[in-house]
Each structure stands twice: as structure tokens, then as C-alpha cells.
Amino acid sequence: MVLATWFGCGLAPKAPGTVGSLGALPVAWAILAVGGWPWLAAAAVAATVFGTLATAAVLRRAEAKDPSFVVIDEVAGQWLALLPAGPDPVLFAAGFLAFRLFDIWKPWPASWADRRVGGAWGVMLDDLIAGGYAAALVYGIGYVMSRGA
């Protein structure tokens, strides 16, 4: 339960997904500072694997298909979104905002995954797809910034 709620972030009374994403940021910053994007990528994979297991355990006891207090999916997706950001505060903020946008909007195939994939993978997959979309956008913003445009 601790991992599924990302150390209690998912228990926030309002916007638990956003609070979970915010809770992922300082850990991501620390990981990037120590090991760069390869370590953050490894952490995102670990969050996905262990988050899927934790979510499956929660779903066995929960009545909801995707309980709002489970936010480890937001952590994994948020970390994917931050892969191209590095320790740049502007890109880091863009990664947070882009992930929240895509997680809420759920452009295809995230919307498909949200509706059609069940169980713990269904909870995780739409956020991973949103994280991929956000990472692509952050990469593009970083590219434009590096070109001086």
C-alpha cells in the first residue's frame, strides 16, 4: 500500500494524481543528479514492475477498477516524462506539466488502454503512454531551446 500510494501522496483529499506526480519530482531530481537519465530510466522501469505488483495487490481488495489513491502509475509515467529533461529547471517543469496534460487528456492509445486493458496493467499502461507523449514533447522543447530559437 505504501508503494501504491507513493508514500501516502495518493491519500491526498484532492487531486491525488497530481499530488503523486509532484511527489515523484524530488526523487527524480535526485536520481538525475546522481546518475543522469540512465538511472532515471532504470527507476522508471523499477517503478513500473514493482508498481504493477503493488497495484495488483491493491486491486484484489479494492472495489474500484482504478482506485484514485493508487498513484504509483503517475510516478512511473512522470519519470518517463522527465527522461529528456535532465537537471534543467525549465524542462523539468515542462515535463511535469506535459505529463499532467497527457495523463488527463489521454490521447490515443492512452484512452484505449484506459478503457480496454484491465487489472494492474490497465492502471499502469495509460500513464506510461502519457509519459511517453510528454517525454517526446519535452525532448522537442529541449531541442528548440538548444537551438536558441
Secondary structure as UniProt FT lines:
FT   TURN            2..8
FT   HELIX           9..11
FT   HELIX           16..61
FT   TURN            68..69
FT   HELIX           72..82
FT   TURN            83..87
FT   HELIX           89..105
FT   TURN            108..109
FT   HELIX           110..116
FT   HELIX           119..146
FT   TURN            147..148
//
